[in-house]
Amino acid sequence: MSEVTPWSEVLELARPATVQTIYMVLVSTLIGVVGGLPLGVWLHMTSPVGLSPRPVLHRIISAVVDVVRSIPFVVLLVVVASFTRILVGKAIGSTATIVPLAIAAIPFFARLAANALREVNSTVVEAAVTTGASKMRIVRTVLLSEARAALVGAVGVTMLALIGYAAMAGAIGGGGLGSMAIQNGYYAYDDRVLYSAVVLLGVLAWGMQLLTDWVTKLVDRRRALANV
């Protein structure tokens, strides 16, 4: 049984690990939103209730999104390891972990975005159609505007999922709090380090959820004032 790590050393481990986790989650979330939002719009537009229904194309896109989403993240880490090595020169570390995190985030957010757009009141969309507005204009000024609060919430859900994925990546050298918990805590038989990492992951998830809830309420309030 190894000696318990002093709290000063736990803090020294926790600081860079926390920064690495935040870095991985924020960058992969950004990539996920940038890549997933157009995909989500495309999913909605080609659906039976969309502005450009294309059943066959919709089923193909939907199947691809669902297949990628269904791959366990640990498996995805291994599957894209060669691709990750080509992009960043290595397959381990916090920067390398962003690649599989982003690949997982894009279809995840796309499905959430498509669901948010589907909840937009159809009468508002129909009113925009009757004005002769183009489909792209309707997407920008009606669909995305009306669904912005739900889309912010979707960003929050994506971030929380990615915190869990980033922690899993620690099992194979992904860095961050997951690596701290597994490499420095579990394998070293040090409960102090292990539970400290777990608590920090929980606090990080809680903080991101609070931030997302605050932004969602802010967006809702502004939309309500704009409609007065």
Summary of the structure (lengths in Angstrom):
residues: 228
radius of gyration: 20.7
end to end distance: 66.2
largest distance: 73.7
contacts: 771
relative contact order: 0.15
helix: 83%
strand: 0%
